[in-house]
Amino acid sequence: MNSTSSPSLDLSRFPRRTLLDGPTPIQHLARLSARLGGADIYVKREDLTGLGGGGNKLRKLEFLIGEALARGADTVITVGARQSNHARLTAAAAARVGLRCELVLTRTVPRFDHDYLENGNVLLDALFDARVHDLPGTANALQFAEERANELRAQGRNVYVCPLGGSSPVGCLGYADCAAEIVAQSHTQNLAFDRIVVPNGSGGMQAGLVAGFVAMGLDPSCIAAFTVLGRAAHTYPLTLEKANQTVQLIDPSLRVSDDAISIDEAQLGPGYGIPTENMRATVRLMASTEGLLLDPVYSGKAFAGLVENVSTGKYPVGQKILFVMTGGLPGLFAYRNEF
């Protein structure tokens, strides 16, 4: 990621409600980098966002809530798994701006212990006064959400429906904006990152970052993801499509090339939300070496991939790697039995 000047991105024409307190810091993991003996590792601290327990979904919600308010909505509905970080932060954002919130949560992950079903994000959903619809894992959550929205509209309510992970093109603008923030911070700190590593769940973060780079005239090939939700063959076309939809919102003349999306499925394990030994070891490594907490579903698995690539020399000495640390801390309490 190199350029002679710091490009910028103007998204001011899109409705937006500020939910972050400013840019999130980029920090060098000096002890962990030395311990692994390979590339220099940095983290973009998306977990350091104050609202609702923090996390990367707030960037998407700035644009989603902004659009909802611009449309005069009084209620927001979104969907997710039982321990969805996006659902928790949607509830928090709705509380902040005075919208009613309903969450359609599916039991997608085959876990039935009390901590998973009632602790972590689910506990916080209730504190934020969201109404939770508890559906089986086989349910079509978005269809249920649309049907519920129509029920409420029939009662005179104005309802805005957010998709899984907030990863609509409008939501992805939050990470196009983050791309510009990373570029600006890189210039300020005199850093040139060889790679930016992210987890890919619903694809919105990677799609937004890629779209932002393309919109700024930068090469997006430095952005690499570890999928935590679906196999790479399934995740790749969805992420590419979202990246194209997002960049065309910014500038209809632009297009994301097919080779701009890099997705590795090596850390997925048996599936979404199902712990792996690599994830557990990496969460412990980060906590014991740097005092930082990764979540077990997203960053834990993706950072495990980064650690493996540093350890094997795929990310060699001399390279600078930026990991986007997404938050999701409440998930650790839902997965207490794994640690």
CORTA-V640414 format. One record per residue. N is the residue number from 1. SS is DSSP state (~ for helix, > for strand, _ for the rest). Layout:
# CORTA-V640414
n->N ss->SS
n->N ss->SS
This chain:
# CORTA-V640414
n->1 ss->_
n->2 ss->_
n->3 ss->_
n->4 ss->_
n->5 ss->_
n->6 ss->_
n->7 ss->_
n->8 ss->_
n->9 ss->_
n->10 ss->_
n->11 ss->_
n->12 ss->_
n->13 ss->_
n->14 ss->_
n->15 ss->_
n->16 ss->_
n->17 ss->_
n->18 ss->_
n->19 ss->_
n->20 ss->_
n->21 ss->_
n->22 ss->_
n->23 ss->_
n->24 ss->_
n->25 ss->_
n->26 ss->>
n->27 ss->>
n->28 ss->>
n->29 ss->_
n->30 ss->~
n->31 ss->~
n->32 ss->~
n->33 ss->~
n->34 ss->~
n->35 ss->~
n->36 ss->~
n->37 ss->_
n->38 ss->_
n->39 ss->_
n->40 ss->>
n->41 ss->>
n->42 ss->>
n->43 ss->>
n->44 ss->>
n->45 ss->>
n->46 ss->_
n->47 ss->_
n->48 ss->_
n->49 ss->_
n->50 ss->_
n->51 ss->~
n->52 ss->~
n->53 ss->~
n->54 ss->_
n->55 ss->>
n->56 ss->_
n->57 ss->~
n->58 ss->~
n->59 ss->~
n->60 ss->~
n->61 ss->~
n->62 ss->~
n->63 ss->~
n->64 ss->~
n->65 ss->~
n->66 ss->~
n->67 ss->~
n->68 ss->~
n->69 ss->~
n->70 ss->~
n->71 ss->_
n->72 ss->_
n->73 ss->_
n->74 ss->_
n->75 ss->>
n->76 ss->>
n->77 ss->>
n->78 ss->>
n->79 ss->>
n->80 ss->>
n->81 ss->>
n->82 ss->_
n->83 ss->_
n->84 ss->_
n->85 ss->~
n->86 ss->~
n->87 ss->~
n->88 ss->~
n->89 ss->~
n->90 ss->~
n->91 ss->~
n->92 ss->~
n->93 ss->~
n->94 ss->~
n->95 ss->~
n->96 ss->~
n->97 ss->~
n->98 ss->_
n->99 ss->_
n->100 ss->>
n->101 ss->>
n->102 ss->>
n->103 ss->>
n->104 ss->>
n->105 ss->>
n->106 ss->>
n->107 ss->>
n->108 ss->_
n->109 ss->_
n->110 ss->_
n->111 ss->_
n->112 ss->_
n->113 ss->_
n->114 ss->~
n->115 ss->~
n->116 ss->~
n->117 ss->~
n->118 ss->~
n->119 ss->_
n->120 ss->_
n->121 ss->~
n->122 ss->~
n->123 ss->~
n->124 ss->~
n->125 ss->~
n->126 ss->~
n->127 ss->~
n->128 ss->_
n->129 ss->_
n->130 ss->_
n->131 ss->>
n->132 ss->>
n->133 ss->>
n->134 ss->>
n->135 ss->>
n->136 ss->>
n->137 ss->_
n->138 ss->_
n->139 ss->_
n->140 ss->_
n->141 ss->~
n->142 ss->~
n->143 ss->~
n->144 ss->~
n->145 ss->~
n->146 ss->~
n->147 ss->~
n->148 ss->~
n->149 ss->~
n->150 ss->~
n->151 ss->~
n->152 ss->~
n->153 ss->~
n->154 ss->~
n->155 ss->_
n->156 ss->_
n->157 ss->_
n->158 ss->_
n->159 ss->>
n->160 ss->>
n->161 ss->>
n->162 ss->_
n->163 ss->_
n->164 ss->~
n->165 ss->~
n->166 ss->~
n->167 ss->_
n->168 ss->_
n->169 ss->~
n->170 ss->~
n->171 ss->~
n->172 ss->~
n->173 ss->~
n->174 ss->~
n->175 ss->~
n->176 ss->~
n->177 ss->~
n->178 ss->~
n->179 ss->~
n->180 ss->~
n->181 ss->~
n->182 ss->~
n->183 ss->~
n->184 ss->~
n->185 ss->~
n->186 ss->~
n->187 ss->~
n->188 ss->~
n->189 ss->_
n->190 ss->_
n->191 ss->_
n->192 ss->_
n->193 ss->_
n->194 ss->_
n->195 ss->>
n->196 ss->>
n->197 ss->>
n->198 ss->>
n->199 ss->>
n->200 ss->>
n->201 ss->_
n->202 ss->_
n->203 ss->_
n->204 ss->~
n->205 ss->~
n->206 ss->~
n->207 ss->~
n->208 ss->~
n->209 ss->~
n->210 ss->~
n->211 ss->~
n->212 ss->~
n->213 ss->~
n->214 ss->~
n->215 ss->~
n->216 ss->_
n->217 ss->_
n->218 ss->_
n->219 ss->_
n->220 ss->~
n->221 ss->~
n->222 ss->~
n->223 ss->>
n->224 ss->>
n->225 ss->>
n->226 ss->>
n->227 ss->>
n->228 ss->_
n->229 ss->_
n->230 ss->_
n->231 ss->_
n->232 ss->~
n->233 ss->~
n->234 ss->~
n->235 ss->~
n->236 ss->~
n->237 ss->~
n->238 ss->~
n->239 ss->~
n->240 ss->~
n->241 ss->~
n->242 ss->~
n->243 ss->~
n->244 ss->~
n->245 ss->~
n->246 ss->~
n->247 ss->~
n->248 ss->~
n->249 ss->~
n->250 ss->~
n->251 ss->_
n->252 ss->_
n->253 ss->_
n->254 ss->_
n->255 ss->_
n->256 ss->_
n->257 ss->_
n->258 ss->~
n->259 ss->~
n->260 ss->~
n->261 ss->_
n->262 ss->>
n->263 ss->>
n->264 ss->>
n->265 ss->_
n->266 ss->_
n->267 ss->_
n->268 ss->_
n->269 ss->_
n->270 ss->_
n->271 ss->_
n->272 ss->_
n->273 ss->_
n->274 ss->_
n->275 ss->_
n->276 ss->_
n->277 ss->~
n->278 ss->~
n->279 ss->~
n->280 ss->~
n->281 ss->~
n->282 ss->~
n->283 ss->~
n->284 ss->~
n->285 ss->~
n->286 ss->~
n->287 ss->~
n->288 ss->~
n->289 ss->~
n->290 ss->~
n->291 ss->_
n->292 ss->_
n->293 ss->_
n->294 ss->_
n->295 ss->_
n->296 ss->_
n->297 ss->_
n->298 ss->_
n->299 ss->~
n->300 ss->~
n->301 ss->~
n->302 ss->~
n->303 ss->~
n->304 ss->~
n->305 ss->~
n->306 ss->~
n->307 ss->~
n->308 ss->~
n->309 ss->~
n->310 ss->~
n->311 ss->~
n->312 ss->_
n->313 ss->_
n->314 ss->_
n->315 ss->_
n->316 ss->_
n->317 ss->_
n->318 ss->_
n->319 ss->_
n->320 ss->>
n->321 ss->>
n->322 ss->>
n->323 ss->>
n->324 ss->>
n->325 ss->>
n->326 ss->_
n->327 ss->>
n->328 ss->_
n->329 ss->_
n->330 ss->~
n->331 ss->~
n->332 ss->~
n->333 ss->~
n->334 ss->~
n->335 ss->_
n->336 ss->~
n->337 ss->~
n->338 ss->~
n->339 ss->_
